[in-house]
Amino acid sequence: MKIAMPVENGQVNPHFGTSREFAVLELKEGKVVDKKIISAEGLQHNHGGLAGLIRNEQVDVVITGGIGGHMLEALQQMGLKVVPGAAGEITAVAEAYAAGTLATRPNVCGCGGHGHGHGSC
C-alpha cells in the first residue's frame, strides 16, 4: 500500500492546499518500508495539479489534516481514498492507518476560495 500525506517538518500539514511537500510512504505488513518526499512547489491551491502529482505516485490513500472541498473532490475523481482530520508524525500516522487505529476528526474546510484566511481550516 502507498500513502501520500502533505508534510511540514515531519508532521502531517494541517492544511493540504498550502503544502509545498508531500511524503509518499510505502507500507508492507503494516510497517513503512520506503519513504520519499516530492515537491509541490508552485502547485499550492492548484487542485488538478496537486491531484495529478499525487496520482502519478501510484498511491492508494491520501491522509491529510484539513482539506478544502474542491481539493477533496479532485482527489476522489482521480480514484484516491482521502482520509481527512489526521495529525502527527507521518510514519506513525501511516502505520496507525494500516493498523486501523488512526484517530481522525472530520476536517473538510469550508473556505473553498483562494486569498481567504484559512484559520478555520
C-alpha angles and dihedrals in degrees: 000000000000122000127191124202135176105245136202121173092343092306132102105271107240091219116049097195096059097048116124093188137038128198118220111200126188117207131197122183090353096304130105108249099169135021131182134173120224124195121239093179110156094014098089109140090001097129099189094040094051093044091050093047091054095042090053088062089062094235123169100203137026115208117192146157111232121357133178121241095245092052091046090053093048091053093046091050087057088058096254125143109230123205110189128187100051126139136179143056110342099233092049091047092050093048092046089052091050090050092049092242102105110132112214137167124209106268113167109148119232094200093094094171139088123243091027124118111267097199092118093052 
